[in-house]
Amino acid sequence: MVRWMHPPRGARDLELLKWIGVILPIVFIWGFELVRFFMVERGLPGTDNHVMSALLMAGAVVLFGMGMAALIDRTERELISQNRDLTVSRGVSAAARGGRPLPEALAQVIDYLASETSAVGGIIRVPLPGRVDVVARHPVGLAEGLDWVGTLLDEPSTALGDGPRFIERPELDTTIVDLPLRSGGEHQGDLRLVFHPATRPDLSDDALADIAEEIATAIRLSHLVEDLRRREREQAALYEVALQLTDRTETRPLFDSVARHARELLAADRAVVCLAEPDAATRAGHVSDRLALGDDGSVCLLAHLDGGGERHRNPLCPVQNDRIGIPWMSRPLRSKEGHLGELCVIRENGVPFSEADGSLLATLADMAAIAVTTARLKEAEEQLAIVAERDRIARELHDSLAQVLGHIHLRIRGLEMRLDGAAPIIGA
C-alpha cells in the first residue's frame, strides 16, 4: 500500500537530472558563444580574448560539474531513503499479514520495527470491546536499568490525526514516536516507539504513516475474520440448542447445554440458569422458591429478583463474587406465564460484557424459556392425559356397575315372580 499521491522526491530528482544532462550542455554552449561574441571578442584584444574564453569555459564546466554532482548525490540519497522506506513497509506488511493469530503477528511487527529503527522499546496496543486488550511489547523483558522505558511505553498515547507525533524528553535524552492506527475511518489501536539517545527514526513521515495504516488494516481484517468465526460458532451453538428443543430433550441436559454455550461463547468463567417455581411468579420476593442449576451441577438461589428498581445480587448464587469490579450480566427467562427465571454469566478477569454479548445471552435465555414452557406444557398434557384416562376408567366402571346392578335387579324380580307363583301351592 503506497500513500504517496505523486512520485517520490528521488524519482523526481532522477527525472530532473536526465533533462538537465541533456538541456544544460546545449544551453551552456549557446550561452558561451553569445557571451564570447558580444562581450569578449568586441571588448578585448586577440590574446586576451582567447584567455578569457578559456577561463569562462573552465568556470562553466566546473559549475556544471559541481551542480550535477550535488544533484546526483541528493538523488542517490533520496532513492536510498525511498528504498529503505519501501523495504521496511513491505517487511511490516509481511509480518502483519502472515496468517498468524493477531497477538503473534503484532509481536513480530513490533520486533521488526524496533530492529529496523534501532528503538530501545516499542508497544502496540489494540483495544477489544468485551475482551482483553491485545498488547505487543518489545522487548518482552526490560534489562536492568531500563525500567523507565517500560514506564514510557505504558503511558497513554498522545497521537492525533493520521500522521506520526514526535515527543522530545530532554531530561531522559529520549524521543517518543506515537502513531495512531486507523483503517476504514476507525481507530484500531496505537503504536509507540522509544529512541535513546534522542533521535528520529531513519524513515520518512510518509513511510511511518504508511506502516501505521498497514498495521491498522491487518488488525481490521483480523477483527472481521474473528467476527465471522464467532458468528459461525454462535450459529452452531444455537442450532444445537434448537435441535434439542425440537427433540424435546429433558430440561436439565438442555440447561447444561445452554450454560455451556453461554460460558464458552461469552468467554465467561461461570454460567448459571436460574429457575423460578411455577407458582413463584405470583409471589415476587420469595427467594427461597427460586432455584438455579449451575454449569457444574450445583444448585443455588435465584441471583436477582424480578421486578422494577435495583436488582440486588444474591450472595448465595455461585456466579457471584465478593471482589469489587467483577463484571456480570443476566437476561430474564420470560413467557406468557411471566418471569420463569434468568440466565447469568460472570467474568473474573474484569473485562466488561458488550452489547453483542448481551444480545447472544438474551437469545440463549429465550431458548431456555422455550424449554421451560415446553416442559410445562408437556407436563400439563401428561396431567390432562392422566385425568382423561381416569375419566374413561370411571365411565367404564360406572357402565359395568350399572350393567351388574341391572342384571341383579332382573334376577331378583325373576325370583320374586317365582316366589309369588309358588305361594298358593304351598298354602293348599
C-alpha positions in Angstrom: 0.0 0.0 0.0 1.6 3.3 -1.1 0.4 6.6 0.4 2.4 8.9 -2.0 0.0 10.7 -4.4 2.9 11.9 -6.5 6.3 10.3 -7.5 8.7 10.4 -4.5 11.4 13.1 -4.4 14.2 10.7 -5.5 12.3 9.7 -8.7 11.5 13.4 -9.4 15.2 14.3 -9.0 16.2 11.5 -11.3 13.9 12.7 -13.9 15.2 16.2 -13.5 18.8 15.0 -13.7 18.1 13.4 -17.0 16.7 16.6 -18.5 19.5 18.7 -17.1 22.1 16.4 -18.5 20.6 16.9 -22.0 19.4 20.5 -22.0 22.1 22.2 -19.8 25.1 21.5 -22.1 23.1 22.9 -25.1 22.2 26.0 -23.1 25.8 26.3 -21.9 27.3 26.2 -25.4 24.8 28.7 -26.8 25.3 31.0 -23.8 29.1 30.7 -24.0 29.1 31.6 -27.7 26.9 34.6 -27.2 29.0 35.9 -24.4 32.2 35.4 -26.3 30.8 37.0 -29.5 29.2 40.1 -27.9 31.4 40.7 -24.9 34.8 39.1 -25.2 35.7 39.5 -28.8 34.5 43.1 -29.1 36.0 44.3 -25.8 39.3 42.5 -25.6 42.3 42.2 -28.0 43.0 38.8 -29.6 45.3 37.3 -27.0 43.2 38.3 -24.0 40.2 37.2 -26.0 41.4 33.6 -26.0 42.4 33.6 -22.4 39.0 35.0 -21.2 37.2 32.4 -23.3 39.2 29.6 -21.8 38.5 30.9 -18.3 34.8 31.2 -19.0 34.8 27.7 -20.4 36.7 26.3 -17.4 34.4 28.1 -14.8 31.3 27.0 -16.6 32.5 23.4 -16.8 33.3 23.5 -13.0 30.0 24.9 -12.1 28.2 22.4 -14.3 30.1 19.5 -12.8 29.5 20.7 -9.2 25.8 21.2 -9.9 25.5 17.8 -11.5 27.4 16.2 -8.6 25.2 17.8 -6.0 22.0 16.8 -7.8 23.3 13.2 -8.3 24.2 13.0 -4.6 20.8 14.3 -3.5 19.0 11.9 -5.9 21.1 9.0 -4.7 20.3 9.8 -1.0 16.6 10.2 -1.8 16.5 6.9 -3.7 18.2 5.1 -0.9 15.8 6.6 1.6 12.8 5.6 -0.6 14.1 2.1 -1.0 14.6 1.8 2.8 11.0 3.1 3.4 9.6 0.6 0.9 11.7 -2.2 2.4 10.5 -1.6 6.0 6.9 -1.1 4.8 6.9 -4.4 3.0 8.6 -6.1 5.9 5.8 -4.8 8.2 3.2 -5.9 5.7 4.6 -9.4 5.5 4.8 -9.7 9.3 1.3 -8.3 9.9 -0.4 -10.4 7.2 1.4 -13.7 7.6 -1.8 -15.6 8.5 -0.9 -15.8 12.2 -3.1 -15.0 15.2 -3.3 -11.3 15.9 -1.1 -11.3 19.1 1.6 -13.2 17.4 1.5 -11.1 14.3 1.7 -7.8 16.3 4.6 -9.2 18.4 6.5 -9.9 15.2 5.7 -6.5 13.8 6.9 -4.6 16.8 10.1 -6.7 17.0 10.8 -6.0 13.3 10.2 -2.3 13.7 12.3 -2.0 16.8 15.1 -3.8 15.0 14.9 -1.7 11.8 14.6 1.6 13.5 17.1 0.9 16.5 14.4 1.8 19.0 15.1 0.7 22.6 11.4 -0.1 23.2 8.1 -0.3 21.4 4.5 -1.2 22.1 1.3 -1.9 20.0 -1.9 -1.6 22.0 -5.2 -2.8 20.4 -8.4 -2.3 22.5 -11.0 -5.1 22.1 -14.5 -4.4 23.4 -15.7 -7.2 25.6 -12.4 -8.9 25.6 -8.9 -8.5 27.0 -6.8 -5.9 25.0 -4.1 -7.2 22.7 -0.7 -5.7 23.7 2.6 -6.5 22.0 5.8 -5.2 23.6 9.4 -5.0 22.7 11.4 -6.1 24.4 9.2 -8.5 26.5 11.5 -8.2 29.4 13.5 -5.0 30.1 17.1 -5.2 31.1 18.2 -3.8 34.4 18.3 0.0 34.5 15.7 0.3 31.7 12.6 0.3 33.8 12.0 3.9 32.8 11.5 2.7 29.2 8.6 0.5 30.4 7.1 3.5 32.2 7.2 5.5 28.9 5.6 2.6 27.0 2.8 2.3 29.5 1.8 6.0 29.2 -1.3 6.7 27.2 -0.8 7.6 23.5 -1.0 11.2 22.5 -1.2 10.6 18.8 -3.8 12.7 16.9 -4.9 12.6 13.3 -3.2 10.2 10.8 0.4 11.1 11.0 3.2 10.5 13.5 3.8 12.7 16.5 7.3 13.2 17.9 7.7 13.9 21.6 11.1 15.0 23.0 12.1 14.2 26.6 15.3 16.2 27.1 15.6 15.1 30.8 15.8 11.5 29.6 17.6 12.2 26.3 14.8 10.3 24.6 12.5 10.7 21.6 9.0 9.2 21.6 7.1 8.5 18.3 3.4 8.0 18.6 1.4 6.6 15.7 -2.4 6.2 15.6 -3.5 3.0 13.9 -6.5 3.9 11.8 -8.2 2.0 9.0 -11.6 2.4 7.3 -12.1 5.7 9.3 -12.0 3.7 12.6 -9.4 3.8 15.3 -7.8 0.3 15.7 -5.1 1.0 18.2 -1.9 2.8 18.9 1.8 2.3 18.2 4.7 3.8 20.3 8.4 3.7 19.7 11.1 5.0 22.2 14.5 6.1 21.0 17.5 6.6 23.3 19.7 8.7 22.8 17.2 11.2 21.4 16.9 10.8 17.6 14.4 10.3 14.9 13.8 7.1 13.0 15.6 6.8 9.7 12.2 6.7 8.0 10.1 9.4 6.4 6.8 10.6 7.9 5.0 9.2 4.9 6.6 5.8 5.5 5.7 5.9 9.2 2.1 6.8 8.3 2.1 4.0 5.6 3.3 1.5 8.2 0.7 2.6 10.7 -2.1 2.1 8.1 -0.7 -1.3 7.1 -0.8 -2.5 10.7 -4.3 -1.0 11.2 -5.6 -2.7 8.1 -4.2 -6.1 9.3 -5.9 -5.5 12.7 -9.2 -4.7 11.0 -9.0 -7.8 8.8 -8.3 -9.9 11.9 -11.3 -8.4 13.6 -13.5 -9.2 10.6 -12.3 -12.8 10.4 -12.7 -13.2 14.1 -16.3 -11.9 13.9 -17.1 -14.3 11.1 -15.7 -17.2 13.1 -17.6 -16.1 16.2 -20.8 -15.9 14.3 -20.2 -19.4 12.9 -19.7 -20.7 16.5 -22.8 -18.9 17.7 -24.9 -20.2 14.8 -23.6 -23.8 15.5 -24.4 -23.4 19.2 -27.9 -22.0 18.6 -28.6 -24.8 16.0 -27.6 -27.4 18.6 -29.9 -26.0 21.2 -32.7 -25.7 18.6 -32.3 -29.4 17.8 -32.5 -30.3 21.4 -35.7 -28.2 21.6 -37.3 -30.0 18.7 -36.2 -33.4 20.1 -37.9 -32.4 23.3 -34.7 -33.1 25.3 -35.1 -33.2 29.1 -34.9 -29.8 30.8 -31.7 -30.5 32.7 -29.5 -31.6 29.8 -30.8 -28.7 27.7 -30.0 -26.2 30.5 -26.5 -27.7 30.8 -26.0 -27.1 27.0 -27.3 -23.5 27.3 -25.0 -22.8 30.2 -22.0 -24.4 28.5 -22.5 -22.4 25.3 -23.0 -19.2 27.3 -19.8 -19.8 29.1 -17.7 -20.6 26.0 -19.1 -18.1 23.6 -19.0 -15.2 26.0 -15.6 -16.1 27.5 -17.2 -16.3 30.9 -15.8 -18.1 33.9 -19.2 -19.2 35.2 -22.7 -19.5 33.8 -25.9 -20.5 35.6 -29.6 -21.0 34.6 -31.8 -19.7 37.4 -35.3 -21.1 37.6 -38.4 -19.9 39.5 -41.0 -22.4 40.8 -44.2 -22.5 38.7 -46.2 -20.7 41.4 -43.5 -18.2 42.4 -44.4 -15.8 39.6 -47.4 -14.7 41.7 -45.3 -14.4 44.8 -42.5 -12.0 43.9 -39.9 -11.8 46.6 -39.9 -15.4 47.7 -36.3 -16.0 47.0 -36.3 -19.5 48.6 -38.8 -20.7 46.0 -36.4 -19.8 43.2 -33.6 -22.3 42.4 -30.7 -22.2 40.0 -28.9 -25.0 38.2 -25.2 -24.2 37.9 -23.0 -25.2 35.0 -21.1 -27.5 37.4 -24.3 -29.2 38.6 -24.6 -27.1 41.8 -27.8 -25.5 42.9 -28.3 -22.0 44.2 -30.9 -19.4 44.9 -32.0 -17.1 42.2 -29.4 -14.4 41.7 -31.8 -11.4 41.0 -35.4 -10.9 41.9 -37.9 -10.0 39.2 -39.4 -6.5 39.4 -38.5 -2.9 39.0 -35.8 -0.9 40.7 -32.3 -2.0 41.5 -31.7 -5.7 41.1 -29.8 -6.9 44.2 -27.2 -9.6 43.9 -27.9 -12.8 45.9 -24.7 -13.7 47.8 -25.7 -17.4 47.7 -25.6 -17.7 43.9 -22.4 -19.4 42.7 -21.9 -16.9 39.9 -21.4 -14.1 42.5 -18.0 -12.9 43.6 -17.1 -10.9 46.6 -14.4 -8.9 44.7 -15.4 -5.4 43.6 -15.5 -4.7 39.8 -16.2 -8.3 38.7 -18.4 -7.9 35.5 -21.6 -10.0 35.5 -24.6 -10.0 33.2 -28.1 -11.6 33.3 -31.0 -11.9 30.9 -34.5 -13.0 32.1 -36.4 -16.1 31.0 -39.9 -14.8 30.2 -43.0 -16.3 28.7 -46.7 -15.5 28.7 -46.9 -17.0 32.2 -44.5 -14.3 33.4 -41.0 -14.5 34.8 -39.6 -18.0 34.6 -36.0 -17.3 35.8 -32.8 -15.9 34.3 -29.5 -16.8 32.7 -26.5 -15.3 34.4 -22.8 -15.2 33.5 -19.7 -13.7 35.2 -16.1 -12.9 34.2 -13.3 -12.8 36.8 -10.8 -11.1 34.5 -12.5 -7.7 34.8 -13.4 -7.4 31.1 -16.9 -5.9 30.8 -19.6 -7.5 28.6 -20.5 -5.9 25.3 -23.9 -5.2 23.7 -23.3 -8.1 21.3 -22.7 -10.4 24.3 -26.0 -9.2 25.8 -27.9 -10.0 22.6 -26.4 -13.5 22.4 -27.2 -14.1 26.1 -30.7 -12.9 25.6 -31.1 -15.4 22.7 -29.9 -18.2 24.8 -32.2 -17.1 27.6 -35.2 -17.1 25.2 -34.4 -20.7 24.1 -34.1 -21.7 27.8 -37.5 -20.1 28.4 -38.9 -22.1 25.4 -37.5 -25.2 27.0 -39.2 -24.4 30.4 -42.5 -23.6 28.7 -42.4 -26.7 26.6 -41.6 -28.8 29.6 -44.5 -27.3 31.5 -46.8 -27.8 28.5 -45.7 -31.4 28.3 -46.3 -31.9 32.0 -49.7 -30.3 31.6 -50.5 -32.6 28.7 -49.5 -35.6 30.7 -51.7 -34.4 33.6 -54.6 -33.9 31.2 -54.0 -37.4 29.7 -54.0 -38.9 33.2 -57.2 -37.1 34.1 -58.8 -38.2 30.8 -57.7 -41.8 31.4 -59.2 -41.6 34.9 -62.4 -40.3 33.5 -62.5 -43.1 30.9 -61.9 -45.7 33.6 -64.5 -44.2 35.8 -67.0 -44.2 33.0 -66.2 -47.8 32.2 -66.6 -48.7 35.8 -69.8 -46.9 36.0 -71.2 -48.6 33.0 -70.0 -52.0 34.2 -71.5 -51.4 37.6 -74.8 -50.3 36.1 -75.0 -53.4 34.0 -74.3 -55.6 37.0 -76.9 -53.9 39.1 -79.4 -54.1 36.3 -78.7 -57.9 35.9 -79.1 -58.4 39.7 -82.3 -56.4 39.6 -83.7 -58.6 36.8 -82.7 -61.8 38.7 -84.4 -60.5 41.9 -87.6 -59.7 40.0 -87.5 -63.2 38.4 -87.1 -64.7 41.8 -89.9 -62.6 43.2 -92.2 -63.8 40.4 -91.3 -67.4 41.1 -92.0 -67.0 44.7 -95.4 -65.4 44.1 -96.4 -68.3 41.9 -95.3 -71.0 44.4 -97.2 -69.5 47.3 -100.8 -70.9 46.5 -99.4 -74.4 46.1 -97.8 -74.3 49.5 -101.0 -73.0 51.1 -103.1 -75.8 49.6 
